[in-house]
Amino acid sequence: MTSPKLAIQTDLGRMYSRKVGGEAIVPSITTVIGMDKLDLSGWAGYMAAKSLSDDHRLVQAVGHPRQLRSLVRDAAGAAEAYRDSAAMRGDRVHNYAEQRALQALDLEHDLGSAQAALEANKELGFARHFDQWWEDYDVRPLAAEVTVWNHSVGYAGTIDLVAKIGGRTCLVDYKTKNTDRDGFVKRPDDKVIMQLAAACKAEEQVVDAEQGTWEEWEHGTDAMLLAVALGETGARTFMAPPPALPDYWSKFYALRRNWEASFRIAQSRASLAEITPPAQ
């Protein structure tokens, strides 16, 4: 996950401040969506079992309890290690995409370093297919990594790309994905619709993060909302269906209230209070 200038990591997830060095005031869009938690215990168990079965040391460890316990400890962290590795890969791909947009906008950029980071990790396929997507869709960037704010509900977030595509203003979110057994890049989770719905409901966008200068958000009224799945074998583009946006927005609003309740509980440190029997 990339780290926008105004984002601050807290015990209750990522939050945003109004200027660099300011107080964390509102939760991020992804933190709010994270309140809708998935049960990943099955996946974690699978990753641990797979890691253990693939470990070349397993054959030698059979019949040696101490060695087996060591392998089990290593395997237990497989899901977390995979998650962290995928997050770092996502950061590298997002950085490349941002630098590509900045280059197209004739702004200061470091596309060379971003590409070198992908090459060092044998991930140039992501860059190649991103560039092909950029060309195929004739992307005309308006802004990259735009931090937006909604005062009415109380949240903020960062949009990967605002661009003109096919004559329409589009809000674009990139998702780095693996390839399935048939060779196709996997589709994003439908939660991205909620993420995009919240983004287009923004009221302000940052102008100067250091000074805390903001201006009215002007791209949410009639924007097309796109999720782009970027993989080493291709890129796929998905549009958030307009008829579904009100329901996804309603769910986001409910999750925002859930986050607020959790925040207040954490602040008050409220918990069960033990009491003694009544006086006789």
PALUM-994571 format. One record per residue (C-alpha): residue number from 1; residue in three letters; y, x, z negated. Coordinates in nm, 2 decimals. Each point is the difference from the previous one (the first is absolute). Last residue first. Layout:
N
NUM	ALA	Y	X	Z
...
//
This chain:
280
280	GLN	-0.84	-2.71	-5.24
279	ALA	0.24	0.20	0.22
278	PRO	-0.08	-0.01	0.37
277	PRO	-0.24	0.26	0.14
276	THR	0.17	0.32	0.14
275	ILE	0.16	0.03	0.34
274	GLU	-0.05	0.25	0.29
273	ALA	0.27	-0.01	0.26
272	LEU	-0.11	-0.01	0.36
271	SER	0.24	0.19	0.23
270	ALA	0.36	0.00	0.11
269	ARG	0.13	0.34	0.10
268	SER	0.33	-0.16	0.08
267	GLN	0.07	0.21	0.30
266	ALA	-0.37	-0.03	0.12
265	ILE	0.01	-0.37	-0.04
264	ARG	0.33	-0.02	0.19
263	PHE	-0.14	0.21	0.29
262	SER	-0.32	-0.21	0.02
261	ALA	0.21	-0.32	0.02
260	GLU	0.22	0.15	0.27
259	TRP	-0.30	0.12	0.20
258	ASN	-0.15	-0.36	-0.01
257	ARG	0.34	-0.13	0.11
256	ARG	-0.01	0.24	0.30
255	LEU	-0.36	-0.11	0.07
254	ALA	0.12	-0.36	0.03
253	TYR	0.28	0.11	0.24
252	PHE	-0.25	0.20	0.21
251	LYS	-0.23	-0.31	0.02
250	SER	0.29	-0.21	0.11
249	TRP	0.09	0.26	0.26
248	TYR	-0.36	0.00	0.13
247	ASP	0.02	-0.38	0.03
246	PRO	0.33	0.00	0.18
245	LEU	-0.12	0.28	0.24
244	ALA	-0.31	-0.18	0.13
243	PRO	0.18	-0.19	0.28
242	PRO	0.16	0.33	0.12
241	PRO	-0.33	0.18	0.06
240	ALA	0.04	0.37	-0.10
239	MET	-0.05	0.20	0.32
238	PHE	-0.27	0.26	0.03
237	THR	0.02	0.33	0.19
236	ARG	-0.30	0.23	0.05
235	ALA	0.00	0.38	0.02
234	GLY	-0.27	0.24	0.12
233	THR	-0.29	0.24	-0.09
232	GLU	0.16	0.19	-0.29
231	GLY	0.15	-0.31	-0.14
230	LEU	0.32	-0.19	-0.03
229	ALA	0.00	-0.37	-0.07
228	VAL	0.34	-0.15	0.08
227	ALA	0.12	-0.30	-0.19
226	LEU	0.27	-0.20	0.17
225	LEU	0.26	-0.26	-0.12
224	MET	0.22	-0.14	0.28
223	ALA	0.35	-0.03	-0.12
222	ASP	0.21	-0.32	0.02
221	THR	0.19	-0.01	-0.33
220	GLY	-0.11	0.32	-0.16
219	HIS	0.20	0.26	0.18
218	GLU	0.35	-0.02	-0.15
217	TRP	-0.02	0.14	-0.35
216	GLU	0.35	0.01	-0.15
215	GLU	0.12	0.34	-0.11
214	TRP	-0.08	0.25	-0.28
213	THR	0.16	0.31	-0.14
212	GLY	-0.18	0.16	-0.30
211	GLN	0.18	0.33	0.04
210	GLU	-0.32	0.21	0.05
209	ALA	-0.19	-0.29	0.17
208	ASP	0.28	-0.04	0.27
207	VAL	-0.04	-0.30	0.23
206	VAL	-0.26	-0.20	-0.18
205	GLN	-0.10	-0.34	0.13
204	GLU	0.08	-0.33	-0.15
203	GLU	-0.13	-0.36	-0.01
202	ALA	-0.37	0.05	0.07
201	LYS	-0.21	-0.30	0.10
200	CYS	-0.13	0.20	0.30
199	ALA	-0.17	0.24	-0.23
198	ALA	-0.16	-0.27	-0.21
197	ALA	-0.17	-0.15	0.31
196	LEU	-0.10	0.35	0.11
195	GLN	-0.18	0.07	-0.33
194	MET	-0.16	-0.34	0.00
193	ILE	-0.13	0.05	0.35
192	VAL	-0.12	0.34	-0.11
191	LYS	-0.24	-0.18	-0.23
190	ASP	-0.20	-0.09	0.31
189	ASP	-0.18	0.34	-0.04
188	PRO	0.06	0.22	0.30
187	ARG	-0.25	0.01	0.29
186	LYS	-0.24	0.29	0.04
185	VAL	0.04	0.23	0.29
184	PHE	-0.27	-0.07	0.25
183	GLY	-0.29	0.24	0.07
182	ASP	-0.28	-0.25	-0.04
181	ARG	-0.10	0.13	-0.34
180	ASP	0.35	-0.05	-0.13
179	THR	0.29	0.25	0.01
178	ASN	0.21	0.08	-0.30
177	LYS	0.35	-0.14	-0.06
176	THR	0.35	0.13	-0.06
175	LYS	0.23	-0.31	-0.04
174	TYR	0.35	0.00	0.15
173	ASP	0.24	-0.28	-0.07
172	VAL	0.24	-0.11	0.27
171	LEU	0.30	-0.24	-0.02
170	CYS	0.07	-0.11	0.35
169	THR	0.32	-0.09	0.19
168	ARG	-0.10	-0.15	0.33
167	GLY	0.08	0.12	0.35
166	GLY	-0.36	0.11	0.07
165	ILE	0.01	0.22	-0.31
164	LYS	0.33	0.07	-0.17
163	ALA	-0.05	0.19	-0.32
162	VAL	0.01	-0.01	-0.38
161	LEU	-0.26	0.25	-0.14
160	ASP	-0.19	0.08	-0.32
159	ILE	0.18	-0.26	-0.22
158	THR	0.07	0.11	-0.35
157	GLY	-0.01	-0.24	-0.29
156	ALA	0.20	-0.18	-0.26
155	TYR	-0.05	-0.29	-0.25
154	GLY	0.19	-0.25	-0.20
153	VAL	-0.03	-0.36	0.12
152	SER	0.36	-0.07	0.08
151	HIS	0.10	0.37	0.01
150	ASN	-0.22	0.10	0.30
149	TRP	0.03	0.37	0.09
148	VAL	-0.08	0.21	0.31
147	THR	-0.09	0.37	0.05
146	VAL	-0.02	0.09	0.37
145	GLU	-0.26	0.26	0.09
144	ALA	0.11	0.02	0.36
143	ALA	0.29	-0.17	0.18
142	LEU	0.08	-0.16	0.34
141	PRO	-0.30	0.14	0.19
140	ARG	-0.06	-0.09	0.36
139	VAL	-0.38	-0.02	0.04
138	ASP	-0.12	-0.03	0.36
137	TYR	-0.32	-0.16	-0.12
136	ASP	-0.23	0.23	0.21
135	GLU	0.22	0.31	-0.08
134	TRP	0.00	-0.05	-0.38
133	TRP	-0.37	-0.09	0.00
132	GLN	-0.08	0.32	0.20
131	ASP	0.21	0.20	-0.25
130	PHE	-0.19	-0.16	-0.29
129	HIS	-0.33	0.08	0.18
128	ARG	0.08	0.37	0.03
127	ALA	0.14	0.02	-0.35
126	PHE	-0.31	-0.16	-0.16
125	GLY	-0.23	0.22	0.20
124	LEU	0.19	0.30	-0.13
123	GLU	-0.19	-0.05	-0.33
122	LYS	-0.18	0.34	-0.04
121	ASN	0.17	0.06	-0.34
120	ALA	0.21	0.29	0.12
119	GLU	0.07	-0.19	0.32
118	LEU	0.14	-0.29	-0.20
117	ALA	0.23	0.23	-0.20
116	ALA	0.10	0.18	0.32
115	GLN	0.11	-0.33	0.15
114	ALA	0.22	-0.08	-0.29
113	SER	0.14	0.35	0.01
112	GLY	0.09	-0.03	0.37
111	LEU	0.15	-0.35	-0.04
110	ASP	0.26	0.13	-0.24
109	HIS	0.29	-0.24	0.04
108	GLU	0.38	-0.03	0.01
107	LEU	0.10	-0.30	0.20
106	ASP	-0.01	-0.05	0.37
105	LEU	-0.14	-0.35	-0.05
104	ALA	-0.32	0.10	0.20
103	GLN	-0.04	0.31	-0.23
102	LEU	0.04	-0.22	-0.31
101	ALA	-0.27	-0.23	0.14
100	ARG	-0.24	0.29	0.05
99	GLN	0.09	0.13	-0.34
98	GLU	-0.09	-0.33	-0.16
97	ALA	-0.34	-0.02	0.19
96	TYR	-0.09	0.35	-0.11
95	ASN	0.09	-0.08	-0.36
94	HIS	-0.21	-0.31	0.02
93	VAL	-0.30	0.20	0.12
92	ARG	0.04	0.26	-0.27
91	ASP	0.05	-0.26	-0.27
90	GLY	-0.31	-0.19	0.12
89	ARG	-0.21	0.32	-0.02
88	MET	0.12	0.05	-0.36
87	ALA	-0.10	-0.36	-0.08
86	ALA	-0.34	0.04	0.16
85	SER	-0.07	0.31	-0.20
84	ASP	0.10	-0.17	-0.32
83	ARG	-0.22	-0.30	0.07
82	TYR	-0.29	0.22	0.09
81	ALA	0.04	0.20	-0.32
80	GLU	0.02	-0.32	-0.20
79	ALA	-0.32	-0.14	0.16
78	ALA	-0.19	0.33	-0.04
77	GLY	0.09	0.04	-0.37
76	ALA	-0.34	-0.11	-0.13
75	ALA	-0.17	0.23	0.25
74	ASP	0.12	0.31	-0.18
73	ARG	-0.11	-0.13	-0.34
72	VAL	-0.34	-0.10	0.16
71	LEU	-0.04	0.35	0.14
70	SER	0.06	0.16	-0.34
69	ARG	-0.24	-0.24	-0.17
68	LEU	-0.26	0.10	0.26
67	GLN	0.04	0.37	-0.08
66	ARG	-0.05	-0.07	-0.37
65	PRO	-0.30	-0.22	0.06
64	HIS	-0.19	0.25	0.22
63	GLY	-0.30	-0.18	0.16
62	VAL	0.19	-0.06	0.32
61	ALA	0.30	0.23	0.01
60	GLN	-0.13	0.22	0.29
59	VAL	-0.03	-0.31	0.22
58	LEU	0.34	-0.13	-0.11
57	ARG	0.20	0.31	0.08
56	HIS	0.06	-0.10	0.36
55	ASP	0.21	-0.30	-0.12
54	ASP	-0.04	-0.28	0.25
53	SER	-0.19	-0.22	-0.23
52	LEU	0.24	0.06	-0.29
51	SER	0.31	-0.08	0.22
50	LYS	-0.17	-0.31	0.14
49	ALA	-0.08	-0.13	-0.35
48	ALA	0.36	0.07	-0.12
47	MET	0.15	-0.16	0.31
46	TYR	-0.23	-0.31	-0.04
45	GLY	0.10	-0.04	-0.37
44	ALA	0.37	0.02	0.09
43	TRP	-0.05	-0.26	0.27
42	GLY	-0.17	-0.24	-0.23
41	SER	0.26	0.06	-0.27
40	LEU	0.28	-0.08	0.24
39	ASP	0.09	-0.34	-0.14
38	LEU	0.33	-0.07	0.17
37	LYS	0.33	-0.04	-0.19
36	ASP	0.27	-0.25	0.10
35	MET	0.25	0.18	-0.23
34	GLY	0.00	0.27	0.26
33	ILE	0.22	-0.22	0.22
32	VAL	0.28	0.04	-0.25
31	THR	-0.05	0.38	-0.01
30	THR	0.00	0.00	0.39
29	ILE	0.33	-0.18	0.02
28	SER	0.16	0.24	-0.25
27	PRO	0.09	-0.11	-0.35
26	VAL	0.37	-0.04	-0.11
25	ILE	0.24	0.20	-0.22
24	ALA	-0.10	0.36	-0.04
23	GLU	0.31	0.17	-0.13
22	GLY	0.20	0.23	0.22
21	GLY	-0.07	0.36	0.10
20	VAL	0.04	-0.08	0.37
19	LYS	0.17	-0.34	0.04
18	ARG	-0.08	-0.37	-0.04
17	SER	-0.34	0.08	-0.17
16	TYR	-0.34	-0.11	0.11
15	MET	-0.34	-0.05	-0.17
14	ARG	-0.35	0.13	0.06
13	GLY	-0.26	-0.12	-0.24
12	LEU	0.00	-0.14	-0.35
11	ASP	-0.03	0.34	-0.18
10	THR	0.29	0.12	0.23
9	GLN	0.03	0.19	0.33
8	ILE	0.36	0.00	0.13
7	ALA	0.11	-0.09	0.35
6	LEU	0.36	0.06	0.11
5	LYS	-0.07	0.31	0.22
4	PRO	-0.31	-0.15	0.17
3	SER	-0.33	0.14	-0.11
2	THR	-0.28	-0.03	0.26
1	MET	-0.34	-0.14	-0.10
//
